Amino acid sequence: MTVLRLSPAVAGAFPDTLVAVVTATGLRGHEPWPATAAAQQDLEQQLADGAWQPADESDPRIAAWHTAYRSFGTNPRRIRPSVDALGRRLAKKGTLPRINPAVDSYNTVSVRHGLPAGAFDLDHVTGDVEIRYADGSETFTPLGEPDTVENPKPGEIIYTDTTDVLTRHWNHRDAHRTRVTEDSTHVAFVLETLHADRDEHLLKAAAGELQDLLGAHSARSTVHYLSPARPQITT
């Protein structure tokens, strides 16, 4: 069991935050996921046909994250929120990256709904997970760079467990240690909004869509919601 917690300071600064936590157990990442592949192809085709385009920084969903990043000292045009970076990549290349089925699933749902998403392999998480302000003493090893160690700046919002940082700049980049691979069987996926009053329906639709994609390839999945009104959940 892993506890996820929203710190009082972050809850106070962003009182309309809502985080969907979709937890899957018994994931089977080595088998084909045809529904995920079809969802990726559908989105790419819609983009090619001009029927849809990813949200950019002029969209209120992305603009809210730019404002949040600036509030804790991060330049969002240099270090972009994950959904912003993914949408820009899709608009430029016309295709989504193919990583592995679980990651491809949350990337597709993220960019379709304009909401940041990430995931942690819970078998590599230590202790509780908290969304809080960094004090500057924490360490972070970026995804794909196992020999690199960074220190978040004091005041930067991070996801962290009892070992080190899981995500820098709230949702910019995940850590190498808790990355999701084809071998991951117990995973927590997160989808986020800063404006639940406006986007709660989008977040819940996205969480349901992700749960559907995971359902055919896992033993069990659940959805919980983390907010200032409910700042702690157990997966």
C-alpha positions in Angstrom: 0.0 0.0 0.0 1.3 3.4 -1.0 0.0 6.7 0.4 -0.1 9.7 -1.9 -0.4 13.1 -0.2 -0.9 16.7 -1.3 1.0 19.0 1.1 -0.9 21.8 2.9 1.3 24.4 1.3 0.7 23.3 -2.2 -3.0 22.8 -1.5 -3.2 26.3 -0.1 -1.4 27.8 -3.1 -3.5 25.8 -5.7 -6.9 25.3 -4.0 -8.6 24.0 -7.1 -6.1 21.2 -7.8 -7.5 17.8 -8.6 -5.3 14.7 -9.3 -6.7 11.5 -10.6 -4.7 8.5 -9.5 -5.3 5.3 -11.6 -3.6 2.3 -10.0 -3.2 -0.9 -11.9 -2.0 -4.2 -10.6 -1.0 -7.3 -12.6 -0.1 -5.3 -15.6 0.9 -7.3 -18.7 3.2 -5.1 -20.6 4.7 -7.6 -22.9 1.5 -8.5 -24.8 0.0 -6.4 -27.6 -2.4 -3.6 -26.5 -4.5 -3.2 -29.7 -6.9 -0.6 -28.2 -3.9 1.7 -27.2 -2.4 1.3 -30.7 -5.7 2.2 -32.3 -6.2 5.2 -30.0 -2.7 6.5 -31.0 -3.4 6.0 -34.7 -6.9 7.7 -34.4 -5.4 10.8 -32.8 -2.6 11.0 -35.4 -5.2 10.6 -38.2 -7.4 13.4 -36.7 -4.4 15.6 -36.6 -3.4 14.8 -40.2 -7.0 15.5 -41.3 -7.1 18.8 -39.5 -10.0 17.6 -37.4 -8.2 18.0 -34.1 -5.0 19.6 -32.8 -3.3 19.4 -29.4 -3.8 22.1 -26.9 -1.0 24.7 -26.9 -0.1 27.5 -24.5 -3.0 29.7 -25.7 -5.4 27.1 -24.3 -6.5 27.7 -20.7 -5.6 24.2 -19.6 -1.9 24.7 -20.7 -1.8 28.4 -19.7 -2.7 27.5 -16.1 0.3 25.3 -15.9 2.5 28.0 -17.4 1.3 30.4 -14.7 1.9 27.8 -12.0 5.4 27.1 -13.2 6.3 30.8 -13.1 4.9 31.0 -9.6 7.6 28.6 -8.4 10.4 30.0 -10.5 10.4 27.7 -13.5 10.3 29.2 -17.1 7.6 27.1 -18.8 8.9 27.9 -22.3 12.2 26.4 -21.5 11.1 23.6 -19.1 7.6 22.8 -20.3 4.7 21.0 -18.6 4.7 17.4 -19.9 1.4 17.7 -21.8 2.7 21.0 -23.4 5.9 19.3 -24.6 4.1 16.2 -25.8 1.5 18.2 -27.7 4.3 20.3 -29.4 6.1 17.2 -30.4 2.9 15.6 -31.8 2.1 18.8 -33.8 5.6 19.0 -35.2 6.2 15.3 -36.1 2.6 14.1 -36.6 3.1 11.0 -34.5 3.2 10.1 -30.8 6.2 8.4 -29.4 6.0 4.6 -29.0 7.6 3.7 -25.6 5.7 0.7 -24.2 2.0 0.0 -24.0 1.4 1.5 -20.5 3.3 4.7 -21.2 1.7 5.0 -24.7 -1.7 4.7 -23.0 -1.3 7.6 -20.6 0.5 9.7 -23.2 -2.4 9.3 -25.6 -5.0 10.1 -22.9 -2.9 13.1 -21.7 -2.6 14.8 -25.1 -6.2 14.0 -26.2 -7.6 15.8 -23.1 -4.9 18.5 -22.6 -4.0 17.3 -19.1 -0.6 16.4 -17.7 0.0 12.8 -16.9 2.7 10.6 -15.5 3.3 7.3 -13.9 5.3 5.5 -11.2 6.3 1.9 -10.9 5.1 1.3 -7.3 7.5 -1.6 -6.8 10.3 0.9 -7.0 8.6 3.6 -4.8 9.8 3.8 -1.2 7.4 4.9 1.5 4.8 7.6 0.9 4.6 9.9 -2.1 4.0 13.6 -1.5 3.4 16.6 -3.8 5.3 19.4 -2.0 7.7 22.3 -2.3 11.3 21.3 -2.5 13.7 22.6 0.1 16.8 22.2 -2.1 18.3 19.2 -0.4 16.5 16.6 -2.5 18.1 14.6 -5.3 16.6 13.6 -8.7 17.9 11.2 -11.4 16.2 12.1 -14.7 14.5 9.4 -16.8 17.0 8.0 -19.2 20.0 9.5 -17.4 20.8 7.0 -14.6 24.2 8.6 -14.0 22.9 12.1 -13.6 21.9 13.6 -10.2 20.2 17.0 -10.0 18.9 19.1 -7.1 15.6 20.8 -7.4 15.6 24.5 -6.5 14.1 25.5 -3.2 10.4 26.3 -3.8 10.0 24.1 -6.9 7.0 21.7 -6.7 8.0 18.1 -6.8 6.6 14.6 -6.3 8.9 12.8 -3.9 9.1 9.6 -1.9 11.4 8.8 1.0 14.4 8.1 -1.2 14.4 11.0 -3.7 12.4 13.0 -6.2 10.0 11.2 -8.6 9.0 14.2 -10.7 10.5 17.7 -11.1 8.7 20.9 -11.8 5.4 19.2 -10.7 5.0 17.3 -14.0 7.9 18.2 -16.3 9.9 15.0 -16.1 9.8 11.7 -14.3 12.6 9.9 -12.5 14.7 7.0 -13.8 14.2 4.8 -10.7 10.4 4.6 -10.9 10.1 4.6 -14.7 7.4 2.4 -16.2 8.7 -0.4 -18.4 7.2 -3.5 -20.1 8.2 -5.4 -16.9 6.2 -3.1 -14.5 3.2 -4.8 -13.0 2.1 -2.4 -10.3 1.8 1.2 -11.5 0.2 4.4 -10.3 -0.8 6.7 -13.2 -1.6 10.4 -12.4 -3.6 12.9 -14.4 -3.8 16.5 -13.1 -5.7 19.8 -13.4 -5.3 23.1 -11.5 -8.9 24.1 -12.2 -11.3 21.4 -11.1 -14.2 23.8 -11.3 -13.7 24.0 -15.0 -12.0 20.7 -15.9 -13.2 18.1 -13.5 -15.4 16.5 -16.2 -12.3 16.3 -18.5 -10.2 14.8 -15.8 -12.8 12.1 -14.9 -13.3 11.3 -18.6 -9.5 11.0 -19.1 -9.2 8.8 -16.0 -12.0 6.5 -17.2 -10.4 6.3 -20.7 -7.1 5.4 -19.2 -8.7 2.8 -16.9 -10.4 1.2 -20.0 -7.1 1.0 -21.8 -5.5 -0.7 -18.8 -8.4 -2.9 -18.0 -7.8 -5.5 -20.7 -4.2 -5.9 -19.7 -4.3 -5.9 -15.9 -5.7 -7.9 -13.1 -7.3 -4.9 -11.3 -7.5 -1.1 -11.6 -8.9 1.6 -9.3 -9.3 5.4 -9.5 -8.9 7.8 -6.6 -8.9 11.5 -6.5 -6.5 13.7 -4.6 -7.5 17.3 -3.8 -7.2 19.9 -1.0 -10.5 18.6 0.4 -9.0 15.0 0.3 -5.3 15.5 0.6 -4.4 11.9 1.2 -5.3 8.6 -0.5 -4.0 5.1 -0.2 -3.5 3.0 -3.4 
